[in-house]
C-alpha cells in the first residue's frame, strides 16, 4: 500500500505581491485570499507554497476589485506541476550536459535530500525537453549569421531509460552548445531518428559539416540516410567513459569505503563538539575542521576523469597535514583526524588554544 506523505513537518512559504500600495489611489493593499497553494519539491527540499492575493483596502477605489499576486510565486514551477523549475533544469543539465544515468541522477537527488522516484525523474526529463523546445527557435535565430558562415556540427544524444520504453533525444550544435531539437521518440528505429531529429535540423537550411554521436547502430544508419557523405565521429566522451569504466568503478568503491569509515569516526566527534561549551575557543576551530571533513565526504565524481575517491583521499590528507601543523604549534593537543580514542573526549575539554 502507498504510504500517505507526511505533510505535517513541511515548512510553509508565503508569497505576496511586491507592491504594497494601490497603484491607482495609493492606499495600502490588504490580503484578500489565497490564490493557490501546493506542495512543491525544489532543490532546497519540499515546501508548502502559498500565493496570496492582495487588493486595495479602500472599498470605493475604482480598482478595488483588482487582485495583485506575486510574480515570484508564479515563476517557481510550471502550472499544475509540483516540481520547481530549478529541479527540472538541474535534472536536464545532469542528464544531457553531464551525461548522467538515471540511477546517478536519483543518487545525486537523494544526496541533496530531495528523493524523487525514477519514474518522476523520467517525467521531469520530458518536462525539461519541452521547456528547451519552447525556448530554442529564438536562440537559433540569434545565431543565424554564425551558422550561415560556419555551418553546423551537430551532436546527437539519446537516452533509453528503460528497455523498450520511449527514448529522449537531444540534437545540439556542438560548437555553440545550442540545442536544436529535443524530442521523445517511441522507438529508436533509424527511420524515426531520421524523420524526427535529423530532417528538422536539415530544414533549418544551414550547411551541416559533421555529426557526433555514440556508436549506436540506428543512429549511424539514420545519419547515412539523412546526411550521406557527412563525416560522423563517435563521441569521445562516450568512448572515454566506456574505456575508463573499470577505473571509475574501482574509484567509486574506494570512495564508498572511505566515506563509511570516516563517517563512523566522525559521528562520536560531532557529538562531543555539540556538547562542548560555546566559550571553548577550541570548539570553533574543530567545528570548522569537522565541517570541512563533512564537505569533503560529499565530493562527487564524473566519469571518466573526475575521480571522487581520489579527490576525497587528497582532501583527507590535506586536512590531516593541516591538523598536524596545528598540533605542532601547540594549538590542538589530542585531536587527530579519525581519532576514536576515548582520551580524545577528555582532551577536547582542555581548551589549549593559545
Ligand atoms: Zn486603490
Boltz pocket constraint, residues with backbone or C-beta under 6 A from the ligand:
constraints:
  - pocket:
      binder: B
      contacts: [[A, 22], [A, 23], [A, 24], [A, 25], [A, 26], [A, 27], [A, 56], [A, 57], [A, 58], [A, 61], [A, 62], [A, 63], [A, 64]]
      max_distance: 6.0
